[in-house]
Amino acid sequence: MSFRFSGGSRVCSRAGSVRLSRGGAGFVAGNVCVGPGAESSFSCTLAGISSGGSFGNEGSSRGNSVGFINNEPGLFSGNEKVAMQNLNDRLALYLNHVSSLEEANTDLEKKIEDWYEKCRPGKGRRLDHDCSRYFPVIEDLKRQILSMTTCNANLVLQNDNARLTADDFKMKHQSVEADTNGLRRVLDELTLSTTDLEIQREALSEELTYLQKNHEENASGGNINVEMNAAPGLDLTAMLNNMRAEYEDLAEQNRKDAEASFKEKSASLQQQISDDAGAITAARNELMELKRNLQTLEIELQSITAMKQSYESSLAETEGNYYAQLQQIQEQIGLREEQLQQTRTETESQKLEHEQLLGIKTCLEKEIDTYCNLLDREEQDSAEETFARTVAEELDQLGNLLSLRVHSVEEKSSKISNITMEQWLPSKAP
């Protein structure tokens, strides 16, 4: 559709054909006309509004967009043309931004639905961090650790048993050496006693030989014939023989007594040595058995302590792993909750913006319907008419749109129509 606005007379005349193309969900205006005449004029092109919210300019490069008139004596001027072009560009960018936000919102909703579909309990799915595949490896490693611990304990036990056996043989060797040394000392004492008795026997033999020699000398050198009248004397030979027999009997008795005493003392000493050796051997065997039992119990205690420490370390490691996994899962749950809350907040914000833009779209559609009605009436009415439209936009300091006011004035020969539409927009936080 084409309009030619005359700045001097505010009269809108028919400068070209009007074409209204109605789409499925929007309005499209395509023709742009430039009115003839000497007065100042300009051509305007209404932009097509689609259901998605896109805003596109159509027409020749000489056309300008619909302007906004605010507190000016004339309807349009050069600065207002630039302002209208800028405002239309801003509106186009804004609608493009709305379209991109709607696409992003649709994408986020699709992602949220996919995430709920994946994490829904009915599906039996879990989070990505599934550690069940590590459980067989952990169990295998635990079995290997337990097997190595058992082998190590067995090796330690065998080593201790070998060391105990070596100590036992060493103690037995020392015991045999001690017994041998004791028997050697007893043998030395017996040898000394035998030597003393031999010396005593030799001394007595020498004394006997000396007495016999003296007796023989006395007997051979004492032949004196003495004649005297005296009583018969004693028989010295018989007396000497008797003395010899007595001394021989005494020496034999002493020898037998010494031999009997030696045998008795040797037997008692041997019996005492045997008893002491048996008692010592029994005590040593008992001591070795007690030591062996003590070392066996110590080895078992060490093995049990090592197994306990291994189990405690394995339990602590397992608890640490599960605690770390639980922390990761809790962190992931918190992150997912934060993402869900952020998505909900963004969805609410986009929903609010969508409602605001939908209100603006409705307002603009109503305005276009008004334009169409006016054009339809213009075709039926041949009288001159005057039409003016004012759009007021209120912005804050940061450039956010606060309110949008559209004021249309139609002057005909018979009546004047004023149409005012106002759309208030809540201010957005910077």
Secondary structure, 3 states (H helix, E strand, C coil): CCCEECCCCCCECCCCCCCCEECCCCEECCCCCCCCCCCCCCEEECCEECCCCCEECCCCCCCEECCCCCCCCCCCCHHHHHHHHHHHHHHHHHHHHHHHHHHHHHHHHHHHHHHHHHHCHHHCCCCCCCCHHHHHHHHHHHHHHHHHHHHHHHHHHHHHHHHHHHHHHHHHHHHHHHHHHHHHHHHHHHHHHHHHHHHHHHHHHHHHHHHHHHHHHHHHHCCCCCCCCCCCCCCHHHHHHHHHHHHHHHHHHHHHHHHHHHHHHHHHHHHHHHHHHHHHHHHHHHHHHHHHHHHHHHHHHHHHHHHHHHHHHHHHHHHHHHHHHHHHHHHHHHHHHHHHHHHHHHHHHHHHHHHHHHHHHHHHHHHHHHHHHHHHHHHHCCCCCEEEEEEEEEECCCCCEEEEEEEEEEECCCCEEEEEEEEECCCCCC
